[in-house]
Amino acid sequence: MPTHDRLKEYASLLRIRQKGSRRDAWMAGGLLFLSLVGIYVYGALNSSFFQSLFLVLPIVVALGAAYATVLARLYVANACLELVEALESSLET
């Protein structure tokens, strides 16, 4: 199998990975956003907010770390795809 065909197959695989990472980033970001909004609303409605904040804070920190990890995977997938497309275009000429 020629190198050009392998690069095309790898690029299509990277596009699938990119779409999956983008979906995961939207889901993790949405969960993080909803949790932050929920904390804000709960704090506005409840006077004993700071007592229960220590119970919820580790979950929010974990969601933030998950979002950062998924976003890093998306950036890596984008960079790999750009690299493969650049190699592919250089082999065509």
PDB file of N, CA, C and O in Angstrom:
ATOM      1  N   MET A   1       0.845  -1.172   0.000  1.00  0.00           N
ATOM      2  CA  MET A   1       0.000   0.000   0.000  1.00  0.00           C
ATOM      3  C   MET A   1       0.897   1.243   0.000  1.00  0.00           C
ATOM      4  O   MET A   1       1.784   1.364   0.844  1.00  0.00           O
ATOM      5  N   PRO A   2       0.673   2.155  -0.928  1.00  0.00           N
ATOM      6  CA  PRO A   2       1.503   3.360  -1.000  1.00  0.00           C
ATOM      7  C   PRO A   2       1.324   4.253   0.237  1.00  0.00           C
ATOM      8  O   PRO A   2       0.319   4.190   0.945  1.00  0.00           O
ATOM      9  N   THR A   3       2.328   5.067   0.457  1.00  0.00           N
ATOM     10  CA  THR A   3       2.326   5.951   1.620  1.00  0.00           C
ATOM     11  C   THR A   3       1.174   6.940   1.562  1.00  0.00           C
ATOM     12  O   THR A   3       0.588   7.278   2.591  1.00  0.00           O
ATOM     13  N   HIS A   4       0.849   7.400   0.375  1.00  0.00           N
ATOM     14  CA  HIS A   4      -0.225   8.383   0.215  1.00  0.00           C
ATOM     15  C   HIS A   4      -1.565   7.793   0.671  1.00  0.00           C
ATOM     16  O   HIS A   4      -2.349   8.477   1.329  1.00  0.00           O
ATOM     17  N   ASP A   5      -1.827   6.541   0.328  1.00  0.00           N
ATOM     18  CA  ASP A   5      -3.082   5.909   0.738  1.00  0.00           C
ATOM     19  C   ASP A   5      -3.123   5.705   2.250  1.00  0.00           C
ATOM     20  O   ASP A   5      -4.177   5.855   2.868  1.00  0.00           O
ATOM     21  N   ARG A   6      -1.992   5.367   2.843  1.00  0.00           N
ATOM     22  CA  ARG A   6      -1.939   5.201   4.293  1.00  0.00           C
ATOM     23  C   ARG A   6      -2.189   6.518   5.002  1.00  0.00           C
ATOM     24  O   ARG A   6      -2.854   6.563   6.037  1.00  0.00           O
ATOM     25  N   LEU A   7      -1.648   7.595   4.433  1.00  0.00           N
ATOM     26  CA  LEU A   7      -1.881   8.903   5.031  1.00  0.00           C
ATOM     27  C   LEU A   7      -3.344   9.308   4.935  1.00  0.00           C
ATOM     28  O   LEU A   7      -3.884   9.909   5.864  1.00  0.00           O
ATOM     29  N   LYS A   8      -3.994   8.981   3.814  1.00  0.00           N
ATOM     30  CA  LYS A   8      -5.414   9.291   3.674  1.00  0.00           C
ATOM     31  C   LYS A   8      -6.245   8.513   4.692  1.00  0.00           C
ATOM     32  O   LYS A   8      -7.170   9.058   5.295  1.00  0.00           O
ATOM     33  N   GLU A   9      -5.914   7.249   4.876  1.00  0.00           N
ATOM     34  CA  GLU A   9      -6.637   6.443   5.853  1.00  0.00           C
ATOM     35  C   GLU A   9      -6.402   6.959   7.265  1.00  0.00           C
ATOM     36  O   GLU A   9      -7.334   7.010   8.067  1.00  0.00           O
ATOM     37  N   TYR A  10      -5.175   7.340   7.576  1.00  0.00           N
ATOM     38  CA  TYR A  10      -4.874   7.865   8.903  1.00  0.00           C
ATOM     39  C   TYR A  10      -5.555   9.208   9.120  1.00  0.00           C
ATOM     40  O   TYR A  10      -6.007   9.505  10.226  1.00  0.00           O
ATOM     41  N   ALA A  11      -5.633  10.025   8.067  1.00  0.00           N
ATOM     42  CA  ALA A  11      -6.321  11.310   8.182  1.00  0.00           C
ATOM     43  C   ALA A  11      -7.809  11.101   8.444  1.00  0.00           C
ATOM     44  O   ALA A  11      -8.402  11.827   9.242  1.00  0.00           O
ATOM     45  N   SER A  12      -8.413  10.124   7.784  1.00  0.00           N
ATOM     46  CA  SER A  12      -9.834   9.866   8.043  1.00  0.00           C
ATOM     47  C   SER A  12     -10.037   9.344   9.461  1.00  0.00           C
ATOM     48  O   SER A  12     -11.041   9.660  10.098  1.00  0.00           O
ATOM     49  N   LEU A  13      -9.101   8.552   9.959  1.00  0.00           N
ATOM     50  CA  LEU A  13      -9.167   8.078  11.343  1.00  0.00           C
ATOM     51  C   LEU A  13      -9.020   9.239  12.315  1.00  0.00           C
ATOM     52  O   LEU A  13      -9.701   9.282  13.340  1.00  0.00           O
ATOM     53  N   LEU A  14      -8.139  10.178  12.002  1.00  0.00           N
ATOM     54  CA  LEU A  14      -7.966  11.348  12.862  1.00  0.00           C
ATOM     55  C   LEU A  14      -9.195  12.247  12.842  1.00  0.00           C
ATOM     56  O   LEU A  14      -9.523  12.868  13.854  1.00  0.00           O
ATOM     57  N   ARG A  15      -9.873  12.324  11.712  1.00  0.00           N
ATOM     58  CA  ARG A  15     -11.115  13.120  11.660  1.00  0.00           C
ATOM     59  C   ARG A  15     -12.183  12.518  12.565  1.00  0.00           C
ATOM     60  O   ARG A  15     -12.925  13.241  13.231  1.00  0.00           O
ATOM     61  N   ILE A  16     -12.254  11.188  12.584  1.00  0.00           N
ATOM     62  CA  ILE A  16     -13.207  10.518  13.478  1.00  0.00           C
ATOM     63  C   ILE A  16     -12.833  10.807  14.928  1.00  0.00           C
ATOM     64  O   ILE A  16     -13.701  11.106  15.748  1.00  0.00           O
ATOM     65  N   ARG A  17     -11.554  10.719  15.243  1.00  0.00           N
ATOM     66  CA  ARG A  17     -11.092  11.003  16.603  1.00  0.00           C
ATOM     67  C   ARG A  17     -11.361  12.459  16.971  1.00  0.00           C
ATOM     68  O   ARG A  17     -11.711  12.760  18.112  1.00  0.00           O
ATOM     69  N   GLN A  18     -11.197  13.360  16.004  1.00  0.00           N
ATOM     70  CA  GLN A  18     -11.441  14.776  16.236  1.00  0.00           C
ATOM     71  C   GLN A  18     -12.915  15.032  16.545  1.00  0.00           C
ATOM     72  O   GLN A  18     -13.240  15.796  17.453  1.00  0.00           O
ATOM     73  N   LYS A  19     -13.802  14.392  15.787  1.00  0.00           N
ATOM     74  CA  LYS A  19     -15.234  14.555  16.044  1.00  0.00           C
ATOM     75  C   LYS A  19     -15.615  14.016  17.419  1.00  0.00           C
ATOM     76  O   LYS A  19     -16.420  14.620  18.127  1.00  0.00           O
ATOM     77  N   GLY A  20     -15.039  12.885  17.790  1.00  0.00           N
ATOM     78  CA  GLY A  20     -15.315  12.325  19.111  1.00  0.00           C
ATOM     79  C   GLY A  20     -14.790  13.216  20.226  1.00  0.00           C
ATOM     80  O   GLY A  20     -15.458  13.394  21.245  1.00  0.00           O
ATOM     81  N   SER A  21     -13.609  13.773  20.043  1.00  0.00           N
ATOM     82  CA  SER A  21     -13.052  14.669  21.048  1.00  0.00           C
ATOM     83  C   SER A  21     -13.861  15.955  21.154  1.00  0.00           C
ATOM     84  O   SER A  21     -14.046  16.494  22.246  1.00  0.00           O
ATOM     85  N   ARG A  22     -14.335  16.436  20.033  1.00  0.00           N
ATOM     86  CA  ARG A  22     -15.173  17.639  20.048  1.00  0.00           C
ATOM     87  C   ARG A  22     -16.481  17.369  20.785  1.00  0.00           C
ATOM     88  O   ARG A  22     -16.944  18.206  21.560  1.00  0.00           O
ATOM     89  N   ARG A  23     -17.074  16.206  20.546  1.00  0.00           N
ATOM     90  CA  ARG A  23     -18.298  15.830  21.249  1.00  0.00           C
ATOM     91  C   ARG A  23     -18.053  15.712  22.748  1.00  0.00           C
ATOM     92  O   ARG A  23     -18.848  16.191  23.556  1.00  0.00           O
ATOM     93  N   ASP A  24     -16.946  15.070  23.111  1.00  0.00           N
ATOM     94  CA  ASP A  24     -16.613  14.920  24.527  1.00  0.00           C
ATOM     95  C   ASP A  24     -16.370  16.269  25.191  1.00  0.00           C
ATOM     96  O   ASP A  24     -16.757  16.481  26.340  1.00  0.00           O
ATOM     97  N   ALA A  25     -15.726  17.185  24.463  1.00  0.00           N
ATOM     98  CA  ALA A  25     -15.470  18.518  25.016  1.00  0.00           C
ATOM     99  C   ALA A  25     -16.772  19.269  25.254  1.00  0.00           C
ATOM    100  O   ALA A  25     -16.921  19.947  26.270  1.00  0.00           O
ATOM    101  N   TRP A  26     -17.712  19.154  24.330  1.00  0.00           N
ATOM    102  CA  TRP A  26     -19.005  19.808  24.524  1.00  0.00           C
ATOM    103  C   TRP A  26     -19.745  19.228  25.723  1.00  0.00           C
ATOM    104  O   TRP A  26     -20.362  19.965  26.492  1.00  0.00           O
ATOM    105  N   MET A  27     -19.684  17.913  25.883  1.00  0.00           N
ATOM    106  CA  MET A  27     -20.382  17.283  27.011  1.00  0.00           C
ATOM    107  C   MET A  27     -19.733  17.661  28.337  1.00  0.00           C
ATOM    108  O   MET A  27     -20.433  18.013  29.286  1.00  0.00           O
ATOM    109  N   ALA A  28     -18.415  17.595  28.416  1.00  0.00           N
ATOM    110  CA  ALA A  28     -17.729  17.937  29.663  1.00  0.00           C
ATOM    111  C   ALA A  28     -17.881  19.425  29.978  1.00  0.00           C
ATOM    112  O   ALA A  28     -18.070  19.799  31.135  1.00  0.00           O
ATOM    113  N   GLY A  29     -17.801  20.258  28.969  1.00  0.00           N
ATOM    114  CA  GLY A  29     -18.001  21.693  29.174  1.00  0.00           C
ATOM    115  C   GLY A  29     -19.419  22.015  29.604  1.00  0.00           C
ATOM    116  O   GLY A  29     -19.639  22.886  30.446  1.00  0.00           O
ATOM    117  N   GLY A  30     -20.382  21.310  29.023  1.00  0.00           N
ATOM    118  CA  GLY A  30     -21.780  21.520  29.422  1.00  0.00           C
ATOM    119  C   GLY A  30     -22.027  21.102  30.855  1.00  0.00           C
ATOM    120  O   GLY A  30     -22.720  21.797  31.598  1.00  0.00           O
ATOM    121  N   LEU A  31     -21.462  19.967  31.250  1.00  0.00           N
ATOM    122  CA  LEU A  31     -21.610  19.532  32.646  1.00  0.00           C
ATOM    123  C   LEU A  31     -20.940  20.506  33.606  1.00  0.00           C
ATOM    124  O   LEU A  31     -21.486  20.809  34.666  1.00  0.00           O
ATOM    125  N   LEU A  32     -19.767  20.992  33.242  1.00  0.00           N
ATOM    126  CA  LEU A  32     -19.081  21.962  34.082  1.00  0.00           C
ATOM    127  C   LEU A  32     -19.889  23.251  34.182  1.00  0.00           C
ATOM    128  O   LEU A  32     -20.025  23.817  35.267  1.00  0.00           O
ATOM    129  N   PHE A  33     -20.418  23.712  33.073  1.00  0.00           N
ATOM    130  CA  PHE A  33     -21.228  24.931  33.077  1.00  0.00           C
ATOM    131  C   PHE A  33     -22.482  24.762  33.927  1.00  0.00           C
ATOM    132  O   PHE A  33     -22.819  25.635  34.727  1.00  0.00           O
ATOM    133  N   LEU A  34     -23.173  23.632  33.753  1.00  0.00           N
ATOM    134  CA  LEU A  34     -24.381  23.395  34.538  1.00  0.00           C
ATOM    135  C   LEU A  34     -24.077  23.290  36.028  1.00  0.00           C
ATOM    136  O   LEU A  34     -24.858  23.756  36.856  1.00  0.00           O
ATOM    137  N   SER A  35     -22.957  22.686  36.367  1.00  0.00           N
ATOM    138  CA  SER A  35     -22.614  22.585  37.786  1.00  0.00           C
ATOM    139  C   SER A  35     -22.267  23.952  38.366  1.00  0.00           C
ATOM    140  O   SER A  35     -22.627  24.246  39.506  1.00  0.00           O
ATOM    141  N   LEU A  36     -21.578  24.783  37.604  1.00  0.00           N
ATOM    142  CA  LEU A  36     -21.261  26.125  38.094  1.00  0.00           C
ATOM    143  C   LEU A  36     -22.513  26.984  38.232  1.00  0.00           C
ATOM    144  O   LEU A  36     -22.645  27.741  39.194  1.00  0.00           O
ATOM    145  N   VAL A  37     -23.421  26.871  37.286  1.00  0.00           N
ATOM    146  CA  VAL A  37     -24.682  27.600  37.390  1.00  0.00           C
ATOM    147  C   VAL A  37     -25.492  27.079  38.574  1.00  0.00           C
ATOM    148  O   VAL A  37     -26.092  27.860  39.311  1.00  0.00           O
ATOM    149  N   GLY A  38     -25.508  25.764  38.754  1.00  0.00           N
ATOM    150  CA  GLY A  38     -26.225  25.188  39.890  1.00  0.00           C
ATOM    151  C   GLY A  38     -25.667  25.652  41.220  1.00  0.00           C
ATOM    152  O   GLY A  38     -26.427  25.931  42.148  1.00  0.00           O
ATOM    153  N   ILE A  39     -24.348  25.741  41.326  1.00  0.00           N
ATOM    154  CA  ILE A  39     -23.731  26.243  42.560  1.00  0.00           C
ATOM    155  C   ILE A  39     -24.106  27.696  42.792  1.00  0.00           C
ATOM    156  O   ILE A  39     -24.402  28.095  43.918  1.00  0.00           O
ATOM    157  N   TYR A  40     -24.093  28.481  41.734  1.00  0.00           N
ATOM    158  CA  TYR A  40     -24.452  29.891  41.859  1.00  0.00           C
ATOM    159  C   TYR A  40     -25.901  30.057  42.307  1.00  0.00           C
ATOM    160  O   TYR A  40     -26.186  30.851  43.203  1.00  0.00           O
ATOM    161  N   VAL A  41     -26.802  29.324  41.697  1.00  0.00           N
ATOM    162  CA  VAL A  41     -28.223  29.425  42.052  1.00  0.00           C
ATOM    163  C   VAL A  41     -28.444  28.919  43.470  1.00  0.00           C
ATOM    164  O   VAL A  41     -29.190  29.531  44.235  1.00  0.00           O
ATOM    165  N   TYR A  42     -27.811  27.819  43.828  1.00  0.00           N
ATOM    166  CA  TYR A  42     -27.959  27.278  45.174  1.00  0.00           C
ATOM    167  C   TYR A  42     -27.416  28.253  46.214  1.00  0.00           C
ATOM    168  O   TYR A  42     -27.997  28.409  47.288  1.00  0.00           O
ATOM    169  N   GLY A  43     -26.319  28.899  45.899  1.00  0.00           N
ATOM    170  CA  GLY A  43     -25.757  29.882  46.816  1.00  0.00           C
ATOM    171  C   GLY A  43     -26.619  31.106  46.955  1.00  0.00           C
ATOM    172  O   GLY A  43     -26.670  31.712  48.025  1.00  0.00           O
ATOM    173  N   ALA A  44     -27.309  31.486  45.879  1.00  0.00           N
ATOM    174  CA  ALA A  44     -28.185  32.649  45.946  1.00  0.00           C
ATOM    175  C   ALA A  44     -29.459  32.350  46.735  1.00  0.00           C
ATOM    176  O   ALA A  44     -30.036  33.254  47.341  1.00  0.00           O
ATOM    177  N   LEU A  45     -29.901  31.096  46.733  1.00  0.00           N
ATOM    178  CA  LEU A  45     -31.152  30.749  47.399  1.00  0.00           C
ATOM    179  C   LEU A  45     -30.969  30.217  48.816  1.00  0.00           C
ATOM    180  O   LEU A  45     -31.932  30.193  49.582  1.00  0.00           O
ATOM    181  N   ASN A  46     -29.782  29.797  49.183  1.00  0.00           N
ATOM    182  CA  ASN A  46     -29.577  29.141  50.457  1.00  0.00           C
ATOM    183  C   ASN A  46     -28.609  29.950  51.307  1.00  0.00           C
ATOM    184  O   ASN A  46     -27.585  30.426  50.816  1.00  0.00           O
ATOM    185  N   SER A  47     -28.938  30.100  52.578  1.00  0.00           N
ATOM    186  CA  SER A  47     -28.075  30.884  53.461  1.00  0.00           C
ATOM    187  C   SER A  47     -26.894  30.057  53.987  1.00  0.00           C
ATOM    188  O   SER A  47     -25.865  30.627  54.349  1.00  0.00           O
ATOM    189  N   SER A  48     -27.024  28.731  54.034  1.00  0.00           N
ATOM    190  CA  SER A  48     -25.934  27.883  54.515  1.00  0.00           C
ATOM    191  C   SER A  48     -25.125  27.337  53.338  1.00  0.00           C
ATOM    192  O   SER A  48     -24.832  26.144  53.263  1.00  0.00           O
ATOM    193  N   PHE A  49     -24.780  28.224  52.441  1.00  0.00           N
ATOM    194  CA  PHE A  49     -24.121  27.833  51.199  1.00  0.00           C
ATOM    195  C   PHE A  49     -22.705  27.335  51.444  1.00  0.00           C
ATOM    196  O   PHE A  49     -22.302  26.323  50.870  1.00  0.00           O
ATOM    197  N   PHE A  50     -21.946  28.020  52.283  1.00  0.00           N
ATOM    198  CA  PHE A  50     -20.535  27.690  52.451  1.00  0.00           C
ATOM    199  C   PHE A  50     -20.319  26.357  53.154  1.00  0.00           C
ATOM    200  O   PHE A  50     -19.273  25.731  52.984  1.00  0.00           O
ATOM    201  N   GLN A  51     -21.295  25.916  53.940  1.00  0.00           N
ATOM    202  CA  GLN A  51     -21.159  24.615  54.597  1.00  0.00           C
ATOM    203  C   GLN A  51     -21.249  23.481  53.580  1.00  0.00           C
ATOM    204  O   GLN A  51     -20.501  22.507  53.663  1.00  0.00           O
ATOM    205  N   SER A  52     -22.152  23.606  52.636  1.00  0.00           N
ATOM    206  CA  SER A  52     -22.316  22.549  51.647  1.00  0.00           C
ATOM    207  C   SER A  52     -21.376  22.713  50.456  1.00  0.00           C
ATOM    208  O   SER A  52     -21.256  21.811  49.627  1.00  0.00           O
ATOM    209  N   LEU A  53     -20.718  23.849  50.371  1.00  0.00           N
ATOM    210  CA  LEU A  53     -19.787  24.075  49.267  1.00  0.00           C
ATOM    211  C   LEU A  53     -18.618  23.090  49.318  1.00  0.00           C
ATOM    212  O   LEU A  53     -18.116  22.664  48.278  1.00  0.00           O
ATOM    213  N   PHE A  54     -18.190  22.735  50.514  1.00  0.00           N
ATOM    214  CA  PHE A  54     -17.067  21.811  50.650  1.00  0.00           C
ATOM    215  C   PHE A  54     -17.425  20.407  50.179  1.00  0.00           C
ATOM    216  O   PHE A  54     -16.534  19.617  49.865  1.00  0.00           O
ATOM    217  N   LEU A  55     -18.705  20.086  50.125  1.00  0.00           N
ATOM    218  CA  LEU A  55     -19.124  18.782  49.613  1.00  0.00           C
ATOM    219  C   LEU A  55     -19.177  18.757  48.088  1.00  0.00           C
ATOM    220  O   LEU A  55     -18.931  17.721  47.470  1.00  0.00           O
ATOM    221  N   VAL A  56     -19.492  19.880  47.497  1.00  0.00           N
ATOM    222  CA  VAL A  56     -19.685  19.956  46.046  1.00  0.00           C
ATOM    223  C   VAL A  56     -18.400  20.354  45.331  1.00  0.00           C
ATOM    224  O   VAL A  56     -18.214  20.021  44.160  1.00  0.00           O
ATOM    225  N   LEU A  57     -17.527  21.052  46.011  1.00  0.00           N
ATOM    226  CA  LEU A  57     -16.323  21.578  45.376  1.00  0.00           C
ATOM    227  C   LEU A  57     -15.432  20.504  44.751  1.00  0.00           C
ATOM    228  O   LEU A  57     -14.920  20.743  43.657  1.00  0.00           O
ATOM    229  N   PRO A  58     -15.209  19.337  45.367  1.00  0.00           N
ATOM    230  CA  PRO A  58     -14.388  18.317  44.693  1.00  0.00           C
ATOM    231  C   PRO A  58     -14.988  17.821  43.377  1.00  0.00           C
ATOM    232  O   PRO A  58     -14.256  17.484  42.447  1.00  0.00           O
ATOM    233  N   ILE A  59     -16.298  17.779  43.302  1.00  0.00           N
ATOM    234  CA  ILE A  59     -16.950  17.349  42.058  1.00  0.00           C
ATOM    235  C   ILE A  59     -16.711  18.374  40.960  1.00  0.00           C
ATOM    236  O   ILE A  59     -16.433  18.012  39.817  1.00  0.00           O
ATOM    237  N   VAL A  60     -16.819  19.645  41.302  1.00  0.00           N
ATOM    238  CA  VAL A  60     -16.611  20.700  40.312  1.00  0.00           C
ATOM    239  C   VAL A  60     -15.150  20.727  39.863  1.00  0.00           C
ATOM    240  O   VAL A  60     -14.866  20.934  38.683  1.00  0.00           O
ATOM    241  N   VAL A  61     -14.231  20.519  40.794  1.00  0.00           N
ATOM    242  CA  VAL A  61     -12.812  20.483  40.426  1.00  0.00           C
ATOM    243  C   VAL A  61     -12.538  19.299  39.498  1.00  0.00           C
ATOM    244  O   VAL A  61     -11.777  19.420  38.539  1.00  0.00           O
ATOM    245  N   ALA A  62     -13.160  18.156  39.787  1.00  0.00           N
ATOM    246  CA  ALA A  62     -12.992  16.990  38.917  1.00  0.00           C
ATOM    247  C   ALA A  62     -13.578  17.245  37.531  1.00  0.00           C
ATOM    248  O   ALA A  62     -12.989  16.839  36.529  1.00  0.00           O
ATOM    249  N   LEU A  63     -14.721  17.910  37.462  1.00  0.00           N
ATOM    250  CA  LEU A  63     -15.305  18.244  36.158  1.00  0.00           C
ATOM    251  C   LEU A  63     -14.421  19.226  35.396  1.00  0.00           C
ATOM    252  O   LEU A  63     -14.288  19.120  34.177  1.00  0.00           O
ATOM    253  N   GLY A  64     -13.825  20.169  36.095  1.00  0.00           N
ATOM    254  CA  GLY A  64     -12.900  21.104  35.444  1.00  0.00           C
ATOM    255  C   GLY A  64     -11.665  20.401  34.910  1.00  0.00           C
ATOM    256  O   GLY A  64     -11.192  20.714  33.817  1.00  0.00           O
ATOM    257  N   ALA A  65     -11.141  19.453  35.675  1.00  0.00           N
ATOM    258  CA  ALA A  65      -9.979  18.691  35.212  1.00  0.00           C
ATOM    259  C   ALA A  65     -10.342  17.818  34.022  1.00  0.00           C
ATOM    260  O   ALA A  65      -9.556  17.678  33.085  1.00  0.00           O
ATOM    261  N   ALA A  66     -11.530  17.231  34.058  1.00  0.00           N
ATOM    262  CA  ALA A  66     -11.979  16.419  32.922  1.00  0.00           C
ATOM    263  C   ALA A  66     -12.129  17.278  31.670  1.00  0.00           C
ATOM    264  O   ALA A  66     -11.761  16.850  30.576  1.00  0.00           O
ATOM    265  N   TYR A  67     -12.667  18.484  31.824  1.00  0.00           N
ATOM    266  CA  TYR A  67     -12.823  19.376  30.683  1.00  0.00           C
ATOM    267  C   TYR A  67     -11.455  19.770  30.110  1.00  0.00           C
ATOM    268  O   TYR A  67     -11.272  19.803  28.894  1.00  0.00           O
ATOM    269  N   ALA A  68     -10.508  20.065  30.988  1.00  0.00           N
ATOM    270  CA  ALA A  68      -9.170  20.439  30.520  1.00  0.00           C
ATOM    271  C   ALA A  68      -8.501  19.268  29.794  1.00  0.00           C
ATOM    272  O   ALA A  68      -7.822  19.469  28.787  1.00  0.00           O
ATOM    273  N   THR A  69      -8.689  18.059  30.299  1.00  0.00           N
ATOM    274  CA  THR A  69      -8.105  16.885  29.660  1.00  0.00           C
ATOM    275  C   THR A  69      -8.706  16.641  28.282  1.00  0.00           C
ATOM    276  O   THR A  69      -7.987  16.372  27.320  1.00  0.00           O
ATOM    277  N   VAL A  70     -10.015  16.736  28.199  1.00  0.00           N
ATOM    278  CA  VAL A  70     -10.693  16.511  26.920  1.00  0.00           C
ATOM    279  C   VAL A  70     -10.320  17.602  25.919  1.00  0.00           C
ATOM    280  O   VAL A  70     -10.157  17.332  24.729  1.00  0.00           O
ATOM    281  N   LEU A  71     -10.186  18.826  26.404  1.00  0.00           N
ATOM    282  CA  LEU A  71      -9.793  19.916  25.516  1.00  0.00           C
ATOM    283  C   LEU A  71      -8.363  19.713  25.005  1.00  0.00           C
ATOM    284  O   LEU A  71      -8.068  20.020  23.850  1.00  0.00           O
ATOM    285  N   ALA A  72      -7.487  19.203  25.851  1.00  0.00           N
ATOM    286  CA  ALA A  72      -6.110  18.911  25.410  1.00  0.00           C
ATOM    287  C   ALA A  72      -6.108  17.813  24.361  1.00  0.00           C
ATOM    288  O   ALA A  72      -5.357  17.885  23.388  1.00  0.00           O
ATOM    289  N   ARG A  73      -6.946  16.792  24.550  1.00  0.00           N
ATOM    290  CA  ARG A  73      -7.040  15.735  23.533  1.00  0.00           C
ATOM    291  C   ARG A  73      -7.554  16.275  22.213  1.00  0.00           C
ATOM    292  O   ARG A  73      -7.112  15.842  21.149  1.00  0.00           O
ATOM    293  N   LEU A  74      -8.485  17.220  22.272  1.00  0.00           N
ATOM    294  CA  LEU A  74      -8.998  17.830  21.043  1.00  0.00           C
ATOM    295  C   LEU A  74      -7.899  18.613  20.335  1.00  0.00           C
ATOM    296  O   LEU A  74      -7.777  18.535  19.112  1.00  0.00           O
ATOM    297  N   TYR A  75      -7.101  19.365  21.083  1.00  0.00           N
ATOM    298  CA  TYR A  75      -6.009  20.121  20.476  1.00  0.00           C
ATOM    299  C   TYR A  75      -4.962  19.196  19.865  1.00  0.00           C
ATOM    300  O   TYR A  75      -4.414  19.497  18.805  1.00  0.00           O
ATOM    301  N   VAL A  76      -4.684  18.090  20.515  1.00  0.00           N
ATOM    302  CA  VAL A  76      -3.725  17.121  19.973  1.00  0.00           C
ATOM    303  C   VAL A  76      -4.262  16.504  18.686  1.00  0.00           C
ATOM    304  O   VAL A  76      -3.524  16.343  17.714  1.00  0.00           O
ATOM    305  N   ALA A  77      -5.549  16.159  18.681  1.00  0.00           N
ATOM    306  CA  ALA A  77      -6.150  15.588  17.472  1.00  0.00           C
ATOM    307  C   ALA A  77      -6.117  16.595  16.325  1.00  0.00           C
ATOM    308  O   ALA A  77      -5.837  16.228  15.184  1.00  0.00           O
ATOM    309  N   ASN A  78      -6.402  17.858  16.623  1.00  0.00           N
ATOM    310  CA  ASN A  78      -6.346  18.890  15.587  1.00  0.00           C
ATOM    311  C   ASN A  78      -4.931  19.056  15.036  1.00  0.00           C
ATOM    312  O   ASN A  78      -4.740  19.174  13.825  1.00  0.00           O
ATOM    313  N   ALA A  79      -3.946  19.065  15.927  1.00  0.00           N
ATOM    314  CA  ALA A  79      -2.556  19.235  15.487  1.00  0.00           C
ATOM    315  C   ALA A  79      -2.097  18.039  14.655  1.00  0.00           C
ATOM    316  O   ALA A  79      -1.422  18.215  13.641  1.00  0.00           O
ATOM    317  N   CYS A  80      -2.454  16.830  15.073  1.00  0.00           N
ATOM    318  CA  CYS A  80      -2.077  15.640  14.303  1.00  0.00           C
ATOM    319  C   CYS A  80      -2.726  15.655  12.928  1.00  0.00           C
ATOM    320  O   CYS A  80      -2.096  15.296  11.933  1.00  0.00           O
ATOM    321  N   LEU A  81      -3.978  16.067  12.874  1.00  0.00           N
ATOM    322  CA  LEU A  81      -4.679  16.127  11.597  1.00  0.00           C
ATOM    323  C   LEU A  81      -4.032  17.154  10.670  1.00  0.00           C
ATOM    324  O   LEU A  81      -3.875  16.899   9.476  1.00  0.00           O
ATOM    325  N   GLU A  82      -3.660  18.302  11.209  1.00  0.00           N
ATOM    326  CA  GLU A  82      -2.984  19.305  10.390  1.00  0.00           C
ATOM    327  C   GLU A  82      -1.645  18.781   9.870  1.00  0.00           C
ATOM    328  O   GLU A  82      -1.277  19.025   8.721  1.00  0.00           O
ATOM    329  N   LEU A  83      -0.929  18.067  10.718  1.00  0.00           N
ATOM    330  CA  LEU A  83       0.355  17.509  10.316  1.00  0.00           C
ATOM    331  C   LEU A  83       0.192  16.475   9.210  1.00  0.00           C
ATOM    332  O   LEU A  83       0.946  16.482   8.236  1.00  0.00           O
ATOM    333  N   VAL A  84      -0.781  15.594   9.352  1.00  0.00           N
ATOM    334  CA  VAL A  84      -0.999  14.557   8.341  1.00  0.00           C
ATOM    335  C   VAL A  84      -1.465  15.186   7.032  1.00  0.00           C
ATOM    336  O   VAL A  84      -1.047  14.760   5.955  1.00  0.00           O
ATOM    337  N   GLU A  85      -2.330  16.200   7.120  1.00  0.00           N
ATOM    338  CA  GLU A  85      -2.776  16.866   5.894  1.00  0.00           C
ATOM    339  C   GLU A  85      -1.623  17.589   5.211  1.00  0.00           C
ATOM    340  O   GLU A  85      -1.557  17.621   3.982  1.00  0.00           O
ATOM    341  N   ALA A  86      -0.712  18.172   5.993  1.00  0.00           N
ATOM    342  CA  ALA A  86       0.451  18.828   5.396  1.00  0.00           C
ATOM    343  C   ALA A  86       1.364  17.805   4.728  1.00  0.00           C
ATOM    344  O   ALA A  86       1.869  18.046   3.631  1.00  0.00           O
ATOM    345  N   LEU A  87       1.576  16.669   5.378  1.00  0.00           N
ATOM    346  CA  LEU A  87       2.387  15.612   4.757  1.00  0.00           C
ATOM    347  C   LEU A  87       1.725  15.083   3.494  1.00  0.00           C
ATOM    348  O   LEU A  87       2.391  14.821   2.493  1.00  0.00           O
ATOM    349  N   GLU A  88       0.414  14.930   3.553  1.00  0.00           N
ATOM    350  CA  GLU A  88      -0.332  14.435   2.403  1.00  0.00           C
ATOM    351  C   GLU A  88      -0.217  15.397   1.222  1.00  0.00           C
ATOM    352  O   GLU A  88      -0.011  14.975   0.084  1.00  0.00           O
ATOM    353  N   SER A  89      -0.351  16.689   1.503  1.00  0.00           N
ATOM    354  CA  SER A  89      -0.254  17.657   0.405  1.00  0.00           C
ATOM    355  C   SER A  89       1.163  17.756  -0.133  1.00  0.00           C
ATOM    356  O   SER A  89       1.355  18.023  -1.320  1.00  0.00           O
ATOM    357  N   SER A  90       2.156  17.546   0.718  1.00  0.00           N
ATOM    358  CA  SER A  90       3.534  17.596   0.214  1.00  0.00           C
ATOM    359  C   SER A  90       3.854  16.376  -0.648  1.00  0.00           C
ATOM    360  O   SER A  90       4.688  16.465  -1.549  1.00  0.00           O
ATOM    361  N   LEU A  91       3.205  15.238  -0.387  1.00  0.00           N
ATOM    362  CA  LEU A  91       3.427  14.055  -1.215  1.00  0.00           C
ATOM    363  C   LEU A  91       2.707  14.138  -2.549  1.00  0.00           C
ATOM    364  O   LEU A  91       3.114  13.499  -3.519  1.00  0.00           O
ATOM    365  N   GLU A  92       1.636  14.924  -2.601  1.00  0.00           N
ATOM    366  CA  GLU A  92       0.884  15.057  -3.855  1.00  0.00           C
ATOM    367  C   GLU A  92       1.672  15.877  -4.880  1.00  0.00           C
ATOM    368  O   GLU A  92       1.572  15.639  -6.084  1.00  0.00           O
ATOM    369  N   THR A  93       2.448  16.833  -4.399  1.00  0.00           N
ATOM    370  CA  THR A  93       3.176  17.697  -5.361  1.00  0.00           C
ATOM    371  C   THR A  93       4.507  17.115  -5.728  1.00  0.00           C
ATOM    372  O   THR A  93       5.242  17.707  -6.519  1.00  0.00           O
TER     373      THR A  93
END
